[in-house]
Amino acid sequence: MIYSAAILFTAILFISIRLEIWIACPLLAGLAFSAALACKQGTPCNTVARHAFEGARNSFAVAETLLYVGALTAAWRESGTIAYLVYHGLLFLSPPLLLPGSFILSAIISMLIGTSVGTISVLGIPIMIIASSSGTDMPMLAGAIIAGAYVGDRGSPLSSSAQLVASVTDTLVENNMRRNMRDALPVIVICSLAYGLLSWFMPPISPHTDLAEQLGGAFALTPATLVPALVVIFGPTFKIRARYIFLCSTLTAIVLATTLQGIPPVKALHGILWGYEIHGTDSLARLFAGGGICSMAAPIIIVLLSASTIEILIRSAFLTRAERGIALLFPHLGAYLTNAVVSLAASAIACNQTLAILFTAKIQQKFYRTPREKTAFAQMISNTAVLLPVLIPWNVALTLPLSILGATTASIPFIFFPLLMPLLGWRCIPPVTPAPDNPADHRQAP
């Protein structure tokens, strides 16, 4: 019954996306259903409630990061950082190279700073603003930017996802990174060529010739406005935690907004909370308004609901039964394909990347014991649980980048790297045959 419930829950999520129902509604229903199922299995209701709260509490760090991202995206608009990047980006806009160039630049920056969100904020917003002012195919471009951003999420030693994979698989992050980059290079080349071919099918770009002039009139465009972006780019090299990098960048941007752009402090703080508003031409207001802490309310609610649901499932008989089911899949599908199936299911249920990685590892980790098996397991998770959440329409790994870029789920078919890496990555992983535990060693369901 519990497997049928999981399938039904995933189907409801997919239908909700198709019908454009706010995803929190089916997630809330899933949480209630999971709680009712746990109570039916004999777990006291107060215990189920405590598990739900613990799950939400465990995701507070993710929610906190989302708040910082919302503040940062508004602060960069206020300080002129985005305007400066757009102003100079207009000078180098090359239509034939826009798609592959955006992917490659996004991949490089993500490898440098180790965060997909930071990459999309630094690079993605300016490129999307330039593109939206010139008639470029937005889904293709957003897909290329997001795909490049997740190259570093998987392969940068500064990536929190890479650190998490090393931790849950009991491997060394340095060794994992060398293997991950070796495995990813052919896929990166294929993606670059694919985006180059797609660029031939994009409509001609006709940039607004007056946009640069409008920007010059609305913002003080000096090199100092780049400081908040430089904080994000170089902060990880000093091993500063992401939340502090975002905070420092936001505070720097607020100072620039009040001193350089002449925005009153009260208005600047109002923009940080509710989003930046620019008064002027309609085109500038349409392109630059947005961001703010409140814009992250929907992703935060998704994270909290999914984390509570996952915690209830893990504390119930679901984990034990899932392990038994996985043990039956290994002989038929092999280790890599079994891991891909588990990662895809975890990505659909967990609704954010961190929980998908933890859930995938927790269900399978007992099957990988030797150092060689753990190394292969780390490679498999890097190819699947780290990347597959980006392809799930209701997963925060996708909804947050789309929200930052102002794009839609129409971009999913063009996010090539997270799509191709799981399909092609199996070739570089040494064959392993995980040995399931003796059935007598399995935990008993409560």
GUZA-586190 format. One record per residue (C-alpha): x, z, y. Coordinates in pm, 1 decimal, always signed. Example, Ala and Ser with C-alpha at 12.3 -4.5 7.8 and 13.67 -1.06 7.14 Angstrom:
<recs>
<rec <+1230.0, +780.0, -450.0>> <rec <+1367.0, +714.0, -106.0>> 
</recs>
This chain:
<recs>
<rec <+0.0, +0.0, +0.0>> <rec <+279.6, +82.3, +241.6>> <rec <+429.5, -267.7, +207.8>> <rec <+90.6, -423.5, +277.8>> <rec <+61.9, -203.1, +585.6>> <rec <+402.4, -320.1, +711.3>> <rec <+306.5, -685.6, +660.0>> <rec <-27.7, -630.9, +831.0>> <rec <+141.8, -456.6, +1123.7>> <rec <+386.3, -746.2, +1170.6>> <rec <+102.4, -999.5, +1151.8>> <rec <-92.5, -808.9, +1418.6>> <rec <+212.9, -808.4, +1644.7>> <rec <+252.2, -1183.9, +1605.2>> <rec <-116.9, -1250.0, +1671.8>> <rec <-102.2, -1029.9, +1979.5>> <rec <+185.1, -1238.7, +2115.1>> <rec <-10.3, -1557.8, +2054.8>> <rec <-319.0, -1417.7, +2227.3>> <rec <-106.5, -1276.5, +2512.8>> <rec <-220.0, -921.0, +2445.0>> <rec <+14.7, -657.6, +2587.6>> <rec <+241.8, -569.8, +2297.3>> <rec <+209.8, -195.4, +2356.6>> <rec <-150.3, -209.8, +2233.6>> <rec <-70.6, -316.7, +1874.2>> <rec <+236.4, -89.0, +1877.2>> <rec <+16.4, +206.2, +1965.5>> <rec <-222.1, +107.7, +1686.5>> <rec <+73.8, +82.6, +1448.3>> <rec <+192.1, +427.5, +1547.3>> <rec <-152.6, +573.4, +1482.3>> <rec <-177.8, +393.3, +1148.1>> <rec <+170.1, +511.8, +1039.1>> <rec <+80.1, +868.4, +1133.1>> <rec <-248.0, +848.7, +940.7>> <rec <-68.0, +705.2, +637.6>> <rec <+191.4, +984.0, +644.7>> <rec <-83.4, +1246.8, +667.4>> <rec <-263.9, +1085.6, +375.8>> <rec <+54.2, +1115.9, +168.3>> <rec <+49.0, +1491.4, +224.0>> <rec <+266.0, +1543.4, +531.2>> <rec <+107.1, +1800.0, +767.7>> <rec <-25.2, +1649.8, +1089.2>> <rec <+186.8, +1877.7, +1309.9>> <rec <+496.0, +1766.1, +1116.1>> <rec <+405.2, +1400.5, +1167.4>> <rec <+361.3, +1466.4, +1540.0>> <rec <+702.2, +1634.7, +1550.3>> <rec <+861.3, +1334.5, +1376.0>> <rec <+700.7, +1100.5, +1628.8>> <rec <+836.9, +1307.2, +1917.6>> <rec <+1184.4, +1319.1, +1761.1>> <rec <+1182.9, +941.0, +1727.0>> <rec <+1089.3, +897.8, +2091.2>> <rec <+1351.2, +1153.5, +2195.0>> <rec <+1620.2, +967.3, +2000.8>> <rec <+1543.4, +656.9, +2206.7>> <rec <+1566.5, +831.1, +2544.4>> <rec <+1920.3, +693.9, +2589.0>> <rec <+1787.4, +338.9, +2552.0>> <rec <+1505.4, +412.6, +2797.0>> <rec <+1754.6, +561.3, +3041.8>> <rec <+1966.5, +246.4, +3026.9>> <rec <+1659.1, +35.7, +3098.2>> <rec <+1591.2, +242.8, +3409.6>> <rec <+1946.4, +180.0, +3530.1>> <rec <+1906.5, -193.4, +3466.3>> <rec <+1583.9, -204.2, +3668.1>> <rec <+1748.3, -26.8, +3960.6>> <rec <+2053.8, -252.6, +3940.1>> <rec <+1859.8, -578.9, +3946.9>> <rec <+1677.6, -470.8, +4263.9>> <rec <+1991.9, -334.4, +4429.6>> <rec <+2179.6, -659.5, +4373.1>> <rec <+1900.7, -848.8, +4545.0>> <rec <+1906.7, -610.1, +4842.0>> <rec <+2284.5, -612.5, +4880.9>> <rec <+2312.4, -992.1, +4886.1>> <rec <+2512.0, -1003.5, +4561.8>> <rec <+2265.4, -1243.4, +4397.3>> <rec <+2236.9, -1448.4, +4717.5>> <rec <+2616.5, -1483.4, +4742.2>> <rec <+2645.6, -1604.2, +4383.4>> <rec <+2359.3, -1849.6, +4430.0>> <rec <+2499.2, -1978.5, +4760.7>> <rec <+2834.5, -2064.9, +4606.2>> <rec <+2680.4, -2173.5, +4276.5>> <rec <+2491.9, -2448.5, +4459.4>> <rec <+2826.8, -2602.4, +4549.9>> <rec <+2928.3, -2637.2, +4185.9>> <rec <+2593.9, -2733.4, +4031.2>> <rec <+2673.2, -3011.6, +3783.5>> <rec <+2362.1, -3130.9, +3597.2>> <rec <+2534.4, -3270.1, +3282.5>> <rec <+2726.8, -2946.2, +3230.2>> <rec <+2458.7, -2696.7, +3331.2>> <rec <+2335.2, -2605.6, +2981.1>> <rec <+2667.6, -2595.6, +2791.1>> <rec <+2842.7, -2446.6, +3093.7>> <rec <+2586.2, -2167.8, +3121.9>> <rec <+2623.4, -2087.5, +2751.2>> <rec <+3004.4, -2083.7, +2759.7>> <rec <+3025.5, -1881.3, +3082.1>> <rec <+2770.1, -1635.4, +2949.0>> <rec <+2968.9, -1600.3, +2625.0>> <rec <+3294.8, -1540.4, +2813.5>> <rec <+3148.8, -1277.0, +3045.0>> <rec <+2973.3, -1102.5, +2756.5>> <rec <+3303.4, -1083.2, +2568.4>> <rec <+3467.1, -931.9, +2876.3>> <rec <+3203.8, -667.8, +2953.1>> <rec <+3046.9, -616.4, +2608.8>> <rec <+2685.2, -601.8, +2721.7>> <rec <+2419.9, -871.4, +2705.2>> <rec <+2211.5, -705.0, +2977.6>> <rec <+2506.6, -687.1, +3216.1>> <rec <+2593.5, -1050.7, +3146.0>> <rec <+2239.8, -1169.4, +3209.6>> <rec <+2228.1, -968.5, +3531.6>> <rec <+2565.6, -1093.9, +3659.1>> <rec <+2534.6, -1457.8, +3555.8>> <rec <+2180.3, -1526.1, +3445.1>> <rec <+1984.0, -1434.8, +3757.1>> <rec <+2189.3, -1654.0, +3995.0>> <rec <+2180.5, -1952.6, +3758.4>> <rec <+1806.2, -1920.2, +3703.7>> <rec <+1745.0, -1900.2, +4078.0>> <rec <+1950.8, -2213.9, +4132.7>> <rec <+1768.7, -2388.6, +3849.7>> <rec <+1422.0, -2284.6, +3963.3>> <rec <+1494.6, -2432.1, +4305.6>> <rec <+1597.7, -2764.8, +4154.7>> <rec <+1341.0, -2845.2, +3886.4>> <rec <+1555.8, -2766.3, +3581.7>> <rec <+1392.1, -2705.0, +3242.6>> <rec <+1375.3, -2324.9, +3253.7>> <rec <+1318.6, -2245.4, +2882.2>> <rec <+1629.1, -2442.8, +2781.5>> <rec <+1845.7, -2280.2, +3045.0>> <rec <+1720.9, -1928.7, +2974.0>> <rec <+1784.0, -1987.6, +2603.6>> <rec <+2143.6, -2096.2, +2670.6>> <rec <+2213.8, -1792.3, +2890.8>> <rec <+2065.2, -1543.8, +2643.1>> <rec <+2247.5, -1707.0, +2350.3>> <rec <+2582.8, -1671.9, +2525.5>> <rec <+2509.7, -1313.1, +2626.0>> <rec <+2472.5, -1211.5, +2261.2>> <rec <+2808.5, -1360.2, +2162.1>> <rec <+2970.0, -1055.7, +2321.9>> <rec <+2705.6, -817.9, +2190.3>> <rec <+2828.9, -910.3, +1842.7>> <rec <+3196.6, -980.6, +1907.4>> <rec <+3325.3, -775.5, +2200.4>> <rec <+3514.1, -452.0, +2123.8>> <rec <+3340.8, -305.4, +2429.5>> <rec <+2995.3, -371.0, +2287.0>> <rec <+2787.3, -65.1, +2201.7>> <rec <+2623.8, -266.4, +1921.9>> <rec <+2963.4, -343.3, +1769.5>> <rec <+3059.0, +23.4, +1794.2>> <rec <+2731.5, +120.7, +1627.6>> <rec <+2784.1, -125.5, +1340.5>> <rec <+3131.5, +15.5, +1275.5>> <rec <+2993.7, +368.9, +1279.7>> <rec <+2702.9, +314.3, +1038.5>> <rec <+2914.2, +111.5, +793.5>> <rec <+3220.6, +340.7, +805.5>> <rec <+3454.9, +59.5, +913.4>> <rec <+3702.6, +5.3, +1198.0>> <rec <+3565.2, -175.5, +1500.1>> <rec <+3899.0, -351.7, +1563.8>> <rec <+3901.0, -507.5, +1216.7>> <rec <+3535.0, -603.8, +1248.3>> <rec <+3597.1, -778.2, +1580.6>> <rec <+3875.4, -996.3, +1442.0>> <rec <+3653.8, -1111.9, +1157.9>> <rec <+3352.0, -1156.7, +1382.5>> <rec <+3534.3, -1380.8, +1629.5>> <rec <+3689.7, -1587.5, +1350.5>> <rec <+3346.1, -1637.7, +1197.5>> <rec <+3176.8, -1711.8, +1530.3>> <rec <+3412.0, -1978.1, +1670.3>> <rec <+3269.6, -2271.5, +1467.9>> <rec <+2916.0, -2164.6, +1556.2>> <rec <+3006.1, -2137.9, +1926.5>> <rec <+3141.7, -2494.0, +1915.9>> <rec <+2824.9, -2619.6, +1745.7>> <rec <+2607.3, -2443.2, +2004.3>> <rec <+2809.2, -2590.4, +2292.7>> <rec <+2770.0, -2941.3, +2151.9>> <rec <+2398.2, -2885.0, +2094.7>> <rec <+2346.4, -2772.5, +2454.6>> <rec <+2548.4, -3072.0, +2572.1>> <rec <+2314.3, -3304.8, +2383.1>> <rec <+2007.5, -3124.8, +2516.2>> <rec <+2127.8, -3171.5, +2872.6>> <rec <+2062.8, -3545.2, +2835.6>> <rec <+1692.7, -3471.2, +2788.5>> <rec <+1659.8, -3249.3, +3094.2>> <rec <+1483.2, -3391.8, +3399.3>> <rec <+1702.0, -3498.7, +3691.4>> <rec <+1806.6, -3211.2, +3914.5>> <rec <+1715.1, -3238.3, +4279.6>> <rec <+1837.3, -2918.9, +4444.4>> <rec <+1682.4, -2798.8, +4765.2>> <rec <+1937.4, -2896.5, +5023.5>> <rec <+1807.5, -2634.5, +5262.6>> <rec <+1832.7, -2339.6, +5021.1>> <rec <+2193.2, -2262.6, +5115.9>> <rec <+2096.3, -2270.1, +5482.7>> <rec <+1804.2, -2035.2, +5419.1>> <rec <+2030.7, -1794.9, +5231.9>> <rec <+2281.1, -1796.6, +5514.6>> <rec <+2005.0, -1704.1, +5755.8>> <rec <+1854.6, -1428.3, +5540.6>> <rec <+2171.4, -1255.8, +5411.7>> <rec <+2518.0, -1169.4, +5535.9>> <rec <+2712.5, -1363.0, +5273.9>> <rec <+3060.1, -1208.3, +5271.2>> <rec <+3293.6, -1155.0, +4974.1>> <rec <+3216.1, -782.1, +4994.5>> <rec <+2877.1, -852.6, +4836.5>> <rec <+3059.9, -930.9, +4509.3>> <rec <+3175.9, -571.2, +4468.5>> <rec <+2868.2, -456.6, +4266.3>> <rec <+2918.7, -747.2, +4023.7>> <rec <+3289.9, -673.1, +3992.1>> <rec <+3208.2, -312.8, +3904.0>> <rec <+3002.7, -436.1, +3607.3>> <rec <+3264.1, -691.3, +3497.9>> <rec <+3570.9, -466.3, +3512.4>> <rec <+3412.7, -127.8, +3446.1>> <rec <+3427.7, -162.6, +3065.7>> <rec <+3804.8, -222.2, +3075.2>> <rec <+3842.3, +140.0, +3188.5>> <rec <+3624.6, +254.4, +2896.1>> <rec <+3349.8, +376.3, +3128.8>> <rec <+3011.6, +419.1, +2963.5>> <rec <+2753.6, +151.6, +3043.7>> <rec <+2511.3, +387.8, +3215.5>> <rec <+2778.6, +502.1, +3461.0>> <rec <+2885.1, +144.3, +3526.9>> <rec <+2527.3, +48.3, +3610.8>> <rec <+2488.6, +358.9, +3827.0>> <rec <+2810.2, +293.6, +4022.7>> <rec <+2718.1, -71.7, +4070.8>> <rec <+2371.0, +24.1, +4194.9>> <rec <+2504.4, +284.7, +4440.1>> <rec <+2762.2, +35.9, +4571.2>> <rec <+2487.9, -221.3, +4619.6>> <rec <+2268.5, +27.9, +4808.7>> <rec <+2556.2, +103.6, +5046.0>> <rec <+2604.8, -269.4, +5108.8>> <rec <+2232.2, -320.4, +5157.4>> <rec <+2213.9, -53.3, +5428.2>> <rec <+2543.7, -129.3, +5603.6>> <rec <+2590.2, -503.9, +5557.2>> <rec <+2236.3, -636.4, +5522.6>> <rec <+2082.3, -389.3, +5769.0>> <rec <+1810.8, -261.1, +5535.2>> <rec <+1690.0, +90.5, +5629.7>> <rec <+1781.5, +348.4, +5362.2>> <rec <+1417.0, +439.1, +5297.8>> <rec <+1324.0, +75.5, +5246.7>> <rec <+1627.4, +21.7, +5022.1>> <rec <+1525.5, +312.5, +4799.0>> <rec <+1166.1, +187.0, +4796.2>> <rec <+1295.2, -147.9, +4670.0>> <rec <+1499.5, +24.0, +4397.9>> <rec <+1182.6, +189.2, +4273.3>> <rec <+918.6, -81.8, +4317.6>> <rec <+1126.4, -399.6, +4339.6>> <rec <+1289.3, -596.2, +4619.0>> <rec <+1070.3, -781.8, +4866.5>> <rec <+1208.7, -1037.7, +5107.7>> <rec <+1022.3, -1146.5, +5416.4>> <rec <+1085.7, -1501.5, +5519.6>> <rec <+1021.4, -1842.5, +5373.9>> <rec <+798.8, -1869.3, +5070.1>> <rec <+1078.3, -2023.3, +4862.3>> <rec <+1313.0, -1729.4, +4918.7>> <rec <+1038.7, -1476.3, +4854.9>> <rec <+953.1, -1649.8, +4526.7>> <rec <+1315.3, -1675.1, +4412.0>> <rec <+1456.8, -1336.6, +4512.8>> <rec <+1175.2, -1083.0, +4492.6>> <rec <+1169.7, -859.1, +4186.3>> <rec <+1362.7, -600.1, +3989.3>> <rec <+1310.7, -229.1, +4034.1>> <rec <+1272.9, +72.0, +3809.6>> <rec <+899.2, +18.9, +3769.4>> <rec <+961.6, -329.5, +3628.0>> <rec <+1113.0, -158.6, +3322.3>> <rec <+798.7, +42.0, +3242.9>> <rec <+674.2, -204.6, +2980.5>> <rec <+1006.0, -228.2, +2787.2>> <rec <+1041.9, +151.7, +2793.4>> <rec <+692.8, +201.6, +2650.7>> <rec <+773.5, -50.7, +2375.8>> <rec <+1094.9, +135.9, +2289.2>> <rec <+928.2, +477.3, +2274.9>> <rec <+634.8, +360.4, +2062.0>> <rec <+851.2, +169.0, +1816.3>> <rec <+1102.3, +455.6, +1786.6>> <rec <+822.9, +701.7, +1706.6>> <rec <+678.4, +467.8, +1442.8>> <rec <+1017.0, +411.6, +1279.8>> <rec <+1088.0, +784.8, +1261.9>> <rec <+755.2, +849.6, +1087.8>> <rec <+825.9, +572.9, +836.2>> <rec <+1177.5, +697.6, +766.2>> <rec <+1056.4, +1054.0, +709.7>> <rec <+781.3, +934.7, +473.2>> <rec <+798.9, +772.5, +131.1>> <rec <+862.5, +436.4, +295.6>> <rec <+1243.3, +467.3, +289.3>> <rec <+1258.7, +563.8, -78.3>> <rec <+1026.9, +283.3, -180.7>> <rec <+1212.0, +35.2, +38.6>> <rec <+1542.2, +124.6, -128.5>> <rec <+1388.2, +64.8, -468.8>> <rec <+1250.1, -268.4, -355.6>> <rec <+1589.0, -372.8, -217.4>> <rec <+1753.7, -281.5, -547.4>> <rec <+1520.6, -533.3, -712.8>> <rec <+1602.4, -804.7, -457.3>> <rec <+1982.1, -796.4, -499.0>> <rec <+1995.4, -973.2, -839.1>> <rec <+1762.6, -1251.4, -720.1>> <rec <+1864.3, -1312.8, -359.5>> <rec <+2220.3, -1184.6, -343.7>> <rec <+2364.5, -940.4, -92.9>> <rec <+2361.6, -1161.2, +218.8>> <rec <+2009.8, -1298.8, +185.4>> <rec <+1875.8, -954.2, +93.7>> <rec <+2038.9, -809.3, +404.8>> <rec <+1891.1, -1091.6, +614.4>> <rec <+1541.0, -1017.6, +484.8>> <rec <+1581.3, -644.8, +552.4>> <rec <+1724.8, -709.9, +900.6>> <rec <+1443.0, -946.1, +991.0>> <rec <+1182.3, -693.6, +879.2>> <rec <+1361.7, -413.1, +1064.7>> <rec <+1383.9, -626.8, +1379.1>> <rec <+1010.8, -694.3, +1365.3>> <rec <+915.3, -331.6, +1305.4>> <rec <+1175.5, -148.7, +1514.5>> <rec <+1118.1, -353.4, +1833.8>> <rec <+1467.0, -292.2, +1968.9>> <rec <+1816.9, -383.6, +1858.1>> <rec <+1960.3, -34.1, +1817.7>> <rec <+1681.3, +82.3, +1588.2>> <rec <+1699.3, -243.3, +1390.8>> <rec <+2070.0, -184.6, +1322.7>> <rec <+2016.0, +179.8, +1228.5>> <rec <+1715.1, +102.4, +1008.5>> <rec <+1892.9, -183.8, +828.9>> <rec <+2202.5, +27.1, +765.1>> <rec <+2011.9, +339.2, +658.4>> <rec <+1806.9, +153.9, +398.7>> <rec <+2107.1, -26.6, +244.2>> <rec <+2413.9, +187.9, +304.2>> <rec <+2397.3, +364.9, -34.3>> <rec <+2449.0, +30.3, -210.2>> <rec <+2787.8, -35.1, -45.0>> <rec <+3054.1, +215.1, -151.1>> <rec <+3401.9, +59.5, -167.7>> <rec <+3601.8, -35.4, +145.7>> <rec <+3566.0, -403.9, +55.2>> <rec <+3189.1, -372.0, +19.7>> <rec <+3161.0, -178.9, +346.8>> <rec <+3361.2, -445.1, +528.6>> <rec <+3132.0, -716.8, +395.6>> <rec <+2830.0, -503.3, +486.4>> <rec <+2956.1, -470.6, +845.5>> <rec <+2996.3, -848.4, +869.7>> <rec <+2647.4, -903.1, +733.6>> <rec <+2488.2, -661.4, +980.5>> <rec <+2681.6, -823.4, +1266.1>> <rec <+2535.4, -1160.8, +1167.2>> <rec <+2180.7, -1039.2, +1114.5>> <rec <+2062.2, -703.5, +1249.9>> <rec <+2258.3, -748.9, +1574.5>> <rec <+2124.8, -1099.8, +1640.5>> <rec <+1787.2, -1142.0, +1472.4>> <rec <+1607.2, -903.2, +1713.3>> <rec <+1670.5, -1164.3, +1983.9>> <rec <+1437.7, -1404.0, +1800.0>> <rec <+1146.0, -1160.1, +1769.2>> <rec <+896.4, -1217.6, +2056.3>> <rec <+805.8, -848.0, +2087.4>> <rec <+1156.5, -705.1, +2044.6>> <rec <+1314.3, -554.0, +2355.5>> <rec <+1634.2, -745.7, +2274.0>> <rec <+1436.8, -1054.1, +2382.4>> <rec <+1168.3, -920.9, +2615.6>> <rec <+1420.5, -748.3, +2843.9>> <rec <+1640.7, -1058.6, +2900.0>> <rec <+1328.6, -1269.7, +2952.2>> <rec <+1201.6, -1014.6, +3204.2>> <rec <+1531.1, -1016.2, +3393.6>> <rec <+1545.2, -1396.5, +3399.5>> <rec <+1176.8, -1445.0, +3471.5>> <rec <+1143.9, -1663.3, +3160.9>> <rec <+891.7, -1679.9, +2874.8>> <rec <+898.0, -1686.8, +2495.4>> <rec <+914.1, -2066.8, +2520.1>> <rec <+1291.9, -2008.2, +2541.9>> <rec <+1317.2, -1879.7, +2182.1>> <rec <+1380.3, -2222.3, +2016.5>> <rec <+1676.6, -2274.1, +2250.1>> <rec <+1856.1, -1943.4, +2178.6>> <rec <+2091.8, -2119.4, +1939.0>> <rec <+2364.7, -1864.0, +1867.1>> <rec <+2140.7, -1584.6, +1729.2>> <rec <+1961.5, -1853.8, +1528.6>> <rec <+2262.3, -2036.0, +1381.8>> <rec <+2497.2, -1741.9, +1322.5>> <rec <+2273.9, -1577.1, +1057.8>> <rec <+2225.0, -1917.1, +890.0>> <rec <+2592.4, -2018.2, +884.0>> <rec <+2770.2, -1682.1, +879.7>> <rec <+2737.3, -1624.7, +506.1>> <rec <+3022.3, -1869.9, +435.3>> <rec <+3286.8, -1634.1, +575.9>> <rec <+3174.3, -1318.1, +398.6>> <rec <+3346.7, -1231.2, +69.4>> <rec <+3105.9, -1215.4, -224.9>> <rec <+3002.4, -863.6, -317.0>> <rec <+2766.9, -728.2, -579.8>> <rec <+2623.2, -399.0, -452.7>> <rec <+2553.9, -149.5, -730.0>> <rec <+2221.3, +31.1, -683.7>> <rec <+2212.9, +397.7, -764.1>> <rec <+2077.0, +529.8, -1085.1>> <rec <+1699.6, +564.7, -1035.5>> <rec <+1732.9, +931.9, -1111.8>> <rec <+1950.7, +968.8, -802.8>> <rec <+1689.2, +837.2, -562.4>> <rec <+1521.6, +1079.8, -331.1>> <rec <+1175.3, +1172.6, -432.3>> <rec <+894.5, +1084.4, -202.4>> <rec <+725.6, +1381.1, -37.7>> 
</recs>
